[in-house]
Amino acid sequence: MFHAKDAKGAKGGVFHARDAKCAKGDFHTETGRRGGGIARGRLFGVAIEAVVLTGGASRRMGRDKASLPVAGTPMGLRIAQSLRDAGIPVTVLGREPLEGFPFLADAQAFGGPLAALRAFRSTEPAVFVAACDMPRFDPRIVEFLQAQLGGHDAAIPALEGRLQPLCALYTEGALARLREPRFADVQAVMRWVDTLSIAQVETGFEPEWIRGANTPADLP
């Protein structure tokens, strides 16, 4: 199991996925996992890694979303495992780690996704950002987004006309922008997204792949 204390620049600092240490036999971010999916986190020749965000307050759900069981597996862990099984290295950002994955603890509880992303340092040109509350998540969404990224800062799917920035693919440069002084105290995700060049993706995927669960009624 990966321990946060093994990561350089852990809580409150700057984290590089490549610095994470895992016990023998565990997943390592530099090598990824080979399977039937994307070899070494590459799509169309572009290297990709992913982060799964687990630091939300889950107020409407009434309990931690990442730990809610979906088909017998905690929802956050299910998303992380599906990305890893597709060959994409995953780092968990939030309050609690997910067993077997590198972890960067939030410097401040409920600081929001931008604070978590600001502390993370990507090691690949593109980073897929995923919330932990998508019970029917399918990693094939990453392929659809990457195909549309082109020269944009981000490829973001839209669900019923609304952008879903916490299930989206960003360039390393887009994440680096969060460390500019003007974003130091920004918490609203769309204030950052509105400064980016975006490829909005509305077709080619199943809407349920990216639909979030906000209340118990939304769970399968």
C-alpha positions in Angstrom: 0.0 0.0 0.0 1.2 3.5 -0.8 1.8 5.8 2.2 1.5 9.6 1.9 4.6 10.0 4.1 6.6 8.3 1.3 5.8 11.1 -1.2 8.3 14.1 -1.4 6.5 17.4 -0.8 3.5 15.7 0.7 0.9 17.6 2.7 1.1 21.3 2.2 3.9 21.1 -0.4 4.5 20.3 -4.0 4.0 16.8 -5.2 5.5 15.0 -8.2 3.9 11.7 -9.1 7.3 10.3 -10.1 8.5 10.8 -6.5 5.9 8.5 -5.0 7.2 5.3 -3.5 5.1 2.1 -3.5 5.8 -1.2 -1.8 6.9 -4.1 -3.8 4.2 -5.4 -6.0 2.1 -2.2 -5.9 1.4 0.1 -8.8 4.1 2.7 -9.6 3.2 5.9 -11.5 6.3 5.8 -13.7 5.6 2.4 -15.2 1.8 2.2 -15.2 0.0 -1.1 -15.7 -0.2 -2.9 -18.9 -3.4 -4.6 -19.9 -6.0 -4.5 -22.6 -6.2 -0.7 -22.5 -3.8 2.2 -23.1 -0.2 1.1 -22.9 1.8 3.2 -20.4 -0.8 5.9 -20.4 -0.4 6.9 -24.1 -3.2 7.8 -26.4 -2.5 8.7 -30.0 1.2 9.1 -29.1 0.5 11.5 -26.2 1.4 10.6 -22.7 -1.4 10.9 -20.2 -1.7 10.6 -16.4 -4.8 11.0 -14.2 -5.7 12.4 -10.8 -8.8 11.4 -8.8 -10.2 14.0 -6.5 -11.5 12.8 -3.1 -11.6 15.9 -1.0 -15.2 17.1 -1.4 -17.5 17.7 1.5 -20.3 15.5 0.1 -22.9 17.6 1.9 -25.9 16.6 -0.3 -24.9 13.0 -0.2 -24.6 12.9 3.6 -21.4 10.8 3.6 -18.1 10.6 1.9 -18.7 10.0 -1.8 -15.4 8.2 -2.5 -16.2 5.5 0.0 -19.8 4.8 -1.2 -20.0 1.2 -2.6 -20.8 0.7 -6.3 -21.0 -2.9 -7.3 -19.2 -3.8 -4.1 -16.3 -1.4 -4.6 -15.9 2.1 -3.1 -16.8 4.6 -5.9 -13.5 6.5 -5.8 -11.5 3.3 -5.8 -13.6 2.0 -8.7 -12.8 5.1 -10.8 -9.1 4.9 -10.0 -8.9 1.2 -10.8 -10.7 1.6 -14.1 -8.2 4.3 -15.2 -5.3 2.2 -14.1 -6.7 -0.9 -15.8 -6.8 1.3 -19.0 -3.1 1.8 -18.6 -3.3 5.4 -17.2 -1.2 6.2 -14.1 -3.3 7.6 -11.3 -2.6 9.8 -8.3 -5.2 10.5 -5.6 -5.6 14.1 -4.4 -7.8 14.7 -1.3 -8.5 13.9 2.3 -8.1 10.1 2.3 -5.9 7.8 0.2 -7.2 5.0 -1.9 -5.4 1.7 -1.3 -2.7 1.0 -3.8 -2.4 4.5 -5.3 0.0 7.4 -4.8 -1.6 10.1 -2.6 -1.2 13.8 -2.0 -3.2 15.0 1.0 -5.0 18.3 0.9 -3.1 21.0 2.7 -6.4 22.3 4.0 -9.6 20.3 4.5 -12.3 21.1 2.0 -10.0 23.6 0.2 -11.6 22.7 -3.1 -10.3 21.0 -6.3 -8.3 23.9 -7.5 -6.2 23.9 -4.3 -5.5 20.2 -4.8 -4.6 20.7 -8.5 -2.4 23.7 -7.6 -0.2 21.5 -5.3 0.1 18.7 -7.9 2.9 18.7 -10.4 2.2 16.6 -13.5 4.9 14.4 -15.1 3.1 14.0 -18.4 2.0 16.5 -21.1 -1.7 15.8 -20.4 -3.6 15.1 -17.2 -7.1 13.7 -16.9 -8.9 15.1 -13.9 -11.7 13.0 -12.4 -14.1 13.6 -9.5 -14.8 10.6 -7.3 -18.6 10.7 -7.7 -19.3 9.1 -11.1 -20.9 5.7 -10.3 -21.0 4.6 -14.0 -17.7 6.0 -15.0 -16.0 4.5 -18.1 -12.3 5.3 -18.9 -13.1 5.4 -22.6 -14.1 9.0 -22.1 -10.4 9.8 -22.0 -10.0 8.6 -25.5 -12.8 10.7 -26.8 -11.4 13.8 -25.0 -7.9 13.3 -26.2 -9.0 12.9 -29.8 -10.5 16.4 -29.6 -7.8 18.1 -27.5 -5.7 19.3 -30.5 -4.0 22.6 -29.7 -6.4 23.5 -27.0 -5.7 23.8 -23.3 -8.4 21.4 -22.3 -11.0 19.0 -23.7 -14.1 19.1 -21.5 -17.3 17.0 -22.0 -20.7 18.7 -21.7 -23.6 16.9 -20.1 -27.0 18.4 -21.1 -25.3 21.5 -22.2 -23.2 22.0 -19.1 -19.5 21.6 -19.0 -18.1 18.9 -16.7 -14.6 20.3 -15.7 -14.0 17.6 -13.1 -14.1 14.9 -15.8 -11.8 16.5 -18.3 -8.4 16.4 -20.0 -6.0 19.3 -19.4 -2.6 20.1 -20.7 0.3 20.5 -18.3 0.3 24.2 -19.2 -3.3 24.6 -18.2 -2.6 23.2 -14.8 0.5 25.3 -14.4 -1.7 28.4 -14.9 -3.3 27.7 -11.6 0.0 28.6 -9.9 -0.1 32.2 -11.3 -0.7 34.8 -8.6 -4.1 35.8 -10.0 -5.4 32.3 -9.1 -3.9 32.1 -5.7 -7.2 32.4 -3.8 -9.6 31.3 -6.5 -11.8 28.4 -5.6 -14.4 28.4 -8.4 -13.3 25.9 -11.0 -15.1 27.8 -13.8 -13.1 31.0 -13.1 -10.0 29.1 -14.1 -11.7 27.2 -17.0 -13.0 30.4 -18.5 -9.4 31.5 -19.1 -8.5 28.4 -21.1 -8.9 27.5 -24.8 -11.4 24.6 -24.6 -12.6 21.9 -26.9 -16.1 21.2 -25.8 -17.1 17.6 -26.4 -20.8 16.8 -26.6 -21.1 13.6 -28.6 -19.3 10.2 -29.0 -19.7 9.0 -25.4 -22.5 7.7 -23.2 -23.7 10.5 -20.8 -23.9 8.0 -17.9 -20.1 7.6 -18.1 -19.6 11.1 -16.7 -22.8 11.8 -14.7 -22.1 12.6 -11.1 -24.1 11.4 -8.1 -25.1 14.2 -5.7 -27.7 12.4 -3.6 -28.4 8.8 -2.6 -31.1 8.7 -5.2 -28.5 9.2 -7.9 -26.7 5.9 -7.1 -27.3 2.7 -9.1 
